[in-house]
Amino acid sequence: MTVRIEKSESVWTVILSRQEARNAMNPKSADALQEAFLEFEKDESASVAVFWGEGGAFCAGWDLKNAASLEGDRPLGELDFPEHGNPPRGAMGPSRLELDKPVIAAVAGPAVAGGMELALWCDFRVMEQSAYFGVYCRRWGIPLIDGGTVRLPRLVGQGRALEIILTGRKVPAEECMKIGLCEYVVENGKSRDKAEEIAHQIARFPQSCLRADRRSTISQHGLSVSEGLIQEWKNSLPELRKEGLNGASQFKNGKGRHGDFNN
């Protein structure tokens, strides 16, 4: 089994485990990873996911041994975007999913090429001190096809993204922290623990409102300020009625005063 799920209350940890290949992705693993995140999205008891690669590597990218076996003018034709309807999974699995729940990447060791793209797909990233990103597929003439050219510029800006993409160089965790490619750097062996700790903190909050704010943040890309404000208002007002007014009543009755997140 290359993918498994471990659950702790409403936090699910999705584990990629092809340790013999540094968690490189083959079609079977991509299918399993896609199904794991679809299951997480559909389960009402699940609030936050942590995505972790077992064995000291997050994901070494697309399995090039499998890629070498592909032939023809459309070697990944089964993954083409259709004119209508939902697209099939990405080459790396869930890279095309647009979930309504947060996912945190816990990155140990390499997250390179398609593995970097999977980490960028997540909401934010916890990296170990020895972890690193890099477009290592630059060496073999394999392009980024799982969102790397879309998500990386949005995180670090176009110029820096192009430098990382065109050189294919190693981007260590400390640099990732400085340029906005990750949000936490922790001791080696601690990325999963830290990501799960944060996931439990997030899972404590009212989830409907939290997901509405997440949707507003993600969907404002490409909108003007005025368009973004309108989109935010229409997206969030129902959640104010559903959860926010009750929360305000709790505050009025003495809960959570002075920034207390434990009450």
C-alpha positions in Angstrom: 0.0 0.0 0.0 1.7 3.2 -1.2 -0.8 5.6 0.4 -2.5 5.3 3.8 -4.5 7.6 6.1 -4.0 7.9 9.8 -6.7 9.8 11.7 -6.6 11.7 15.0 -10.1 13.2 15.7 -10.8 15.5 12.8 -7.2 15.7 11.6 -6.2 13.2 8.9 -2.6 12.5 7.9 -2.3 11.3 4.4 0.9 9.4 4.0 2.8 8.7 0.8 5.0 5.6 1.2 7.1 4.4 -1.7 10.3 4.5 0.3 12.2 2.4 -2.1 11.8 5.2 -4.7 12.0 8.2 -2.4 8.2 8.5 -2.8 8.4 9.1 -6.5 5.0 9.0 -8.1 3.8 6.2 -10.4 0.3 5.8 -11.7 -0.8 3.5 -9.0 0.4 5.9 -6.3 -1.2 8.9 -8.0 -4.5 7.1 -8.2 -4.3 6.2 -4.5 -3.3 9.7 -3.4 -6.1 11.3 -5.4 -8.6 8.9 -3.8 -7.3 9.6 -0.3 -7.8 13.4 -0.7 -11.3 12.9 -2.2 -12.2 10.7 0.8 -10.9 13.4 3.1 -13.0 16.1 1.3 -16.2 14.1 1.4 -16.0 12.9 5.0 -17.9 15.3 7.2 -15.9 14.3 10.3 -12.6 15.4 8.7 -11.5 19.1 9.0 -7.8 19.4 8.2 -5.3 17.1 6.4 -1.6 16.8 6.8 0.3 15.5 3.7 3.5 13.7 4.7 6.0 11.5 2.8 7.3 8.5 4.9 10.9 7.5 5.1 12.7 10.8 5.0 11.5 12.1 1.6 8.4 14.1 0.8 8.3 13.1 -2.9 11.2 12.9 -5.4 8.8 13.7 -8.3 7.4 11.8 -11.2 8.8 8.2 -11.4 11.1 8.6 -14.5 11.4 4.8 -14.9 7.6 4.8 -15.5 7.9 7.9 -17.7 10.5 6.2 -19.9 8.0 3.5 -20.8 5.5 6.0 -22.3 5.2 6.2 -26.1 3.4 8.0 -28.8 2.4 11.6 -29.6 0.1 11.8 -26.5 2.0 9.9 -23.8 -0.4 11.2 -21.1 -3.5 11.5 -23.2 -5.7 9.9 -20.5 -4.9 13.0 -18.4 -5.9 15.6 -20.9 -8.3 18.3 -19.8 -11.8 17.7 -21.2 -13.8 20.4 -22.9 -16.5 19.9 -20.3 -16.7 18.4 -16.8 -14.1 17.6 -14.2 -10.6 16.9 -15.3 -8.9 13.5 -14.5 -6.2 13.5 -11.9 -2.9 15.1 -12.5 0.2 13.1 -13.3 1.1 13.5 -9.6 -2.4 12.7 -8.4 -4.4 15.4 -6.6 -2.6 18.5 -8.1 -5.8 19.5 -10.0 -8.2 19.1 -7.0 -9.7 22.3 -5.6 -10.6 21.2 -2.1 -12.8 23.1 0.3 -10.7 22.0 3.3 -7.1 23.0 4.2 -4.1 20.7 3.6 -0.7 21.3 5.3 2.4 19.8 3.7 4.9 18.3 6.1 8.2 18.2 4.1 11.2 16.1 4.9 14.1 15.6 2.6 13.5 16.2 -1.1 10.3 17.7 -2.5 11.6 18.1 -6.1 10.1 18.4 -9.6 6.5 17.0 -9.3 7.1 16.6 -5.5 7.6 20.3 -5.2 4.4 20.8 -7.2 2.5 18.7 -4.7 3.9 20.7 -1.8 2.8 23.9 -3.6 -0.7 22.5 -4.0 -1.1 22.5 -0.2 -2.3 25.5 1.7 1.1 26.0 3.4 4.3 24.1 4.2 6.2 23.0 7.2 9.8 22.0 6.2 12.5 20.3 8.1 16.0 21.9 8.3 17.4 19.5 5.7 14.4 19.6 3.4 14.6 21.2 0.0 12.7 22.1 -3.2 14.0 22.2 -6.7 12.9 21.8 -10.3 15.2 18.8 -10.7 13.3 17.7 -13.8 15.1 20.6 -15.6 18.0 18.1 -16.3 15.8 15.7 -18.3 13.7 18.1 -20.4 10.5 17.3 -18.5 8.2 20.3 -18.0 6.2 21.2 -14.9 2.7 19.9 -15.6 1.2 19.8 -12.1 0.8 23.4 -11.3 4.3 24.5 -10.7 4.3 27.3 -13.2 1.0 28.5 -11.8 1.4 28.3 -8.1 5.1 29.1 -7.6 4.9 32.7 -9.1 1.8 33.4 -6.9 3.9 32.5 -3.8 7.2 34.1 -4.6 6.7 36.5 -7.6 7.4 35.9 -11.2 11.1 36.9 -11.3 12.1 34.6 -8.4 9.9 31.8 -9.7 11.5 32.0 -13.1 15.0 31.9 -11.6 14.0 28.7 -9.6 12.3 27.1 -12.6 14.9 27.9 -15.2 18.0 27.0 -13.2 16.4 23.9 -11.6 18.7 24.5 -8.6 18.2 23.3 -5.0 16.2 25.6 -2.8 17.0 24.8 0.9 14.5 25.1 3.7 16.0 28.3 5.1 15.8 30.0 1.8 12.2 28.8 1.3 11.3 30.4 4.6 12.9 33.7 3.5 11.1 33.9 0.1 7.7 32.7 1.2 7.9 29.1 -0.1 7.3 27.7 3.4 5.9 29.1 6.6 7.7 27.0 9.2 11.2 25.4 9.4 11.6 22.8 12.2 14.2 20.3 13.4 14.8 17.2 11.2 12.2 14.5 12.0 9.7 17.0 13.3 7.7 18.2 10.3 4.8 15.8 10.7 4.5 16.6 14.4 4.5 20.3 13.8 2.0 20.1 10.9 -0.3 18.0 13.0 -0.1 20.4 15.9 -1.1 23.2 13.6 -3.8 21.1 12.0 -5.4 20.4 15.4 -5.3 24.1 16.2 -7.1 24.9 13.0 -9.6 22.1 13.5 -10.7 23.7 16.8 -12.3 26.7 15.1 -15.8 26.9 13.6 -15.1 25.2 10.2 -17.8 26.8 8.0 -16.5 30.3 8.5 -12.9 29.1 8.2 -13.6 27.5 4.9 -15.4 30.6 3.6 -12.3 32.8 4.4 -10.1 30.2 2.7 -12.3 30.3 -0.4 -12.3 34.1 -0.5 -8.5 34.1 -0.2 -8.0 31.6 -3.0 -10.6 32.9 -5.4 -9.5 36.5 -5.4 -6.6 35.7 -7.8 -7.2 37.6 -11.0 -9.9 39.9 -9.5 -9.7 43.6 -9.1 -9.9 44.9 -5.5 -13.6 45.9 -6.0 -14.4 42.5 -7.6 -12.6 40.7 -4.8 -14.6 42.7 -2.2 -17.9 41.8 -3.8 -16.8 38.1 -4.1 -15.8 38.1 -0.4 -19.1 39.7 0.7 -21.3 37.2 -1.2 -19.2 34.3 -0.1 -18.9 35.2 3.6 -22.3 36.7 4.5 -24.1 33.3 4.7 -21.4 32.1 7.1 -21.8 35.2 9.3 -25.5 34.2 9.7 -24.7 30.5 10.2 -21.8 30.7 12.7 -20.7 34.3 13.3 -23.7 35.7 15.1 -23.6 32.7 17.6 -19.9 33.3 18.1 -20.5 37.0 18.9 -23.1 35.9 21.5 -20.5 33.7 23.1 -18.1 36.6 23.3 -20.8 38.8 24.8 -21.2 36.1 27.5 -17.5 36.2 28.4 -15.9 33.6 26.1 -12.5 34.2 24.5 -11.8 37.6 25.9 -8.4 39.3 25.5 -7.4 37.0 22.7 -7.8 33.8 24.7 -7.9 31.0 22.2 -8.4 28.3 24.9 -11.8 29.5 26.0 
